[in-house]
Structure formats: C-alpha cells, structure tokens
C-alpha cells in the first residue's frame, strides 16, 4: 500500500522539488503551504508520516505538531527547518516530533529517515493481553512485576515495573523525564531524578536478549522504547 505523507512547507520552489522527488520514490504526498490547511487535512485524513516546516505564515510547525499529537500519538513527525539552534531542536522533540532535520537538507537523507520511521510504525507495538505486554520476544506482567524471556523470569521492583510500564504504554514515543517521574514517583522529584537513570540501565540489561529492543536516550528530554525490525 502506498504510504501517505503530509508535507507542510510554505517555500513553493522547495516544496515542488521535495514533493516531486518523494512521489518519484513512490509516496503519496499531500502538500500544504500553510498551517490552517495542514490542520484541516489532519482532521479529515489519516497519514503515515508528517513532514513539517516550523516557520509558516500563520500557525507555526510547533503548534501543528501539538495538534497532531492530541489526535495521534504514534504517527511519525519530522521537522525540516532553517532553525539550527539546540533550543529549537529540543522544543520540537519535546512537543513530540521524532526527528529534526536542518535546511538545506539532502533528499536522500530525508527519504532514508522516512523509511526508517515507516518501518518502525509497521512494527506492532507491545500488545496488551489481559494483564500482560508482549515486547518483542519478552512478555511483561506489570501487576506481578515479572519480565519473562523464554524460560527465564525476572522479578522487578515496584518502580522498575512502573518505569517499564510507562515506556510500553508510549512505545516509539519520546517520554519526557518529568512525565516518567510523575507516573512513577509522583511528587518525590529529588529521589526520582537520581534513580531514573539507574532503573533505565537495569531495564536495558534485562532486555538485552532481544537485540531488536532498544531504550534510547534522547539528550535533554528523556527516553524512548522502540522495537526494530529483524
């Protein structure tokens, strides 16, 4: 099935060239030149991936990304922007974008990123059956705090289980440190800020048997759990 891309860019020359090359790669591209038309399309249609410029004439890309995330937690979002500062990148990732590419960009790099995120989207997220998550070759029961692989079972502490549960509930999404801390520790932020990294390190070691499972660090923001293809 042809993958549908929503592409939001107000530079008509750049938009024409990029849209044309993406269509040559076999993608179904819907181009919007402003934020209002982008939001209209988002509300009326489903897309496999969204590519967003930040500096638009009406509603900026940050606000569009926020609106998208309220409707769809999992669709990949890639920012393409002339803004090169770290603050701009962190803001985009914090809102919920999956990547941030600065202009001028290579179409080959963009296509590669699109294919990577579409592959991730095609992988089934952890399925929850009754009281159990299936994470790749692992199964995880939050209530029993047991992470199982083949014939081995690992008993997690209460907070280790809560951290893993939150990551599973937000598979492939960037989880901000403060959101994880609030879910696991509530108001004890001093203790949680010191312990979260320790728990993440422990979970990485426990999930090492399946090389397709990764808990990646997103600098300055938090963590993301994803399952890659075989």
N, C-alpha and C positions, 0 to 999 in steps of 0.2 A: 504494500500500500504506500502511495506517495505521501511523504511527510510534509505537513503543513507548517510553514514558517510565517509568523507575523513580524514584519520588518518595519521599524519606525525610524525615519530619517528625513529631516527637512531639507538637506542638501540634494537637490534634484539630480545633479550630474552624478554624484557619488551613489545615490540611491538607484539610478538607472543601471550603472555599471555593476554594482553589487547584486542587484536583483537579477540582472541578465546572467551573471556568472553562476548564481545559485540555482537558477532554473536550468542552466546547462548541466548542472550536477544532478538534476532530477527532482529538485524540491518544488513544491507548490508554494509560491511566495505571494503573500498579500502585503503590499506596501502602503504605509500611511505616512503622510507628510506632517502631521501634527498630532498632538496628544488627544484632542477630542475625538477625532476619527479612530484613533487607536483604541480608546476606551469603548467606543461604540462597537467596534469589531470584537473586542474581548468579551463583551456582554452577550453578543449574538452568536459567536462561533467558538469552536474548540481548536486549539493549535498544539502542535507537538513541541514547538520551541519558539521563544520570543527573543528578538534582537532589538535592543533599544539604544537610541542616541539619548544623551542626557539633556543637552541644550536644545530645546524645542521652542517654537514661538508662543505657545500658550501654556500647556501643562508640561512640566519637565519630566524626564525619564524616571526620576526617583519616585514621583507621585504615581506614575503609571505602574511602576513595579509594585508599589504598595497595594494598589487596587487589584492587580493581578493576584498577588499573594492572598488577598482576602477571599478570592474566588477559587483559586487553585494553588495548593501548597506544593505541588510536585512538578509542574511544567518548568523546564529549564529556561532561565533568563540569562542572556549575555548582554552586558553593556558594551557599546562601542562609543568611545568618547575622546575628544581632544583634551579633556581634563586629565592631567598626568600626576596630580598630587596624591600622596598617600591617603590624605583625608577623604578625597573623592572616592578612591577605590574602597576604602573601609566603609564609607557610608553606603555605597552600592551593595557591597557584600552583606552588610548588616541588615539592610532592608529585605534581602532575600535573593539577590542575584547569585548565580552560580559561577560567573566569571566576569572579568573586566578586561577588555582589550583596548589599548590606546591607539588613536589615529596618529599617523597613517598606518594602516594595517595591511597585512598580506592576505589576499583572498584564500590562499592555500591554508594559512593558519586558521582563518575563520571556519573554513569547511571542515578542517580536522577537529576543531573544538565542537562544532555542531554534531559531527558524527560520534564523538566521544560521549556527549551528553545524551544523544538519542539512544545510544547503546545502553547507557545506564538506566534510562527511562523504560527501556524494554524489559529490563530485568525485573522480575517480580519482587516487590517489596516484601519485607518479612510478613508472612501470613499469620494471622492470629486465629487459632482454632481453640475454642473454649478458653482455656487459661494459659495458652502456650503460643510463643512466637517461633516460627521457623526462619532461621537466619542462615542461609546457605546450607552447609552440612550440619549445622548446630540446631538444637532446639532449646528454648529458654522459657521456663515457667516462673513468672515474676512472683506469684503468691508463695510458691515453695522455695523460691530463690535458688533454683537449680539450673545450671547451664550444662547441657549434655552434648557429647560428641561420641558417635559410635557407642561403645560400651562404657565409656568413662563419664562420670558425673562430677561436677564441681559445685560445691555449696558456696553461694555468695553471701556476703554480709548484707544487711538490710539496705545500706546506702549504695553499695556496689550494684545491687539489683535495681535500685531506683534509677541510678545513672544509666544503666543499660536499657532499662525500660523506656526512658525518655528518648534515648537515641533511636530505639526501634520504632517508637511512635512517630519519629520525624526522619525516617530513612531518606538518605540522599539530600537532606536539607541541612544548611548550616545552623547549628544550635548555639546560640549565644551563651557565654559562660554564666551570665546573670540569670538566664532563664533556667538553665540546668540547676544552678544553685538554689533558686527559689522552689523548684519542683522537689528537690531532694532535701534541702536543709531549711527551707522556709526563711526565717529571719536571721539565722546564725551565719552571716556572711563572712565573718572573720575566720571561723573554723573552715567553712566550705571552700573559701578561696585557696587555702593552703592544702586541702585534702583532695580537691577535684582532680588535679594532675596525677596524684598518686593512684586514684581509682581508675583513671583512664589508662595509665600504664599497666595496671593489673589486668584490666579487661583486654588490652591488646595481647598480652601474653596468653590469656586463656583462649583467645580466638585465633591463635597463630596456626592451628592445624588446617584451617581453610584459607589458602593464600588469596582467595578472591574477596575476602572480607577485610576491610580497612577502616580504622578510625583515624581520620586525618585531622591534623591541627590546622586551623585557619588563623593565621597570625593576627593577634589583636582583637579577635572576635570570639572564637570558641572551637567547636569540633563538629565533624560530620562523619556519620557512619554510612558507608555505601558498600554494595556488593558488585564487583566487576564480573565481566563475562569470563567463561572458561577459555 
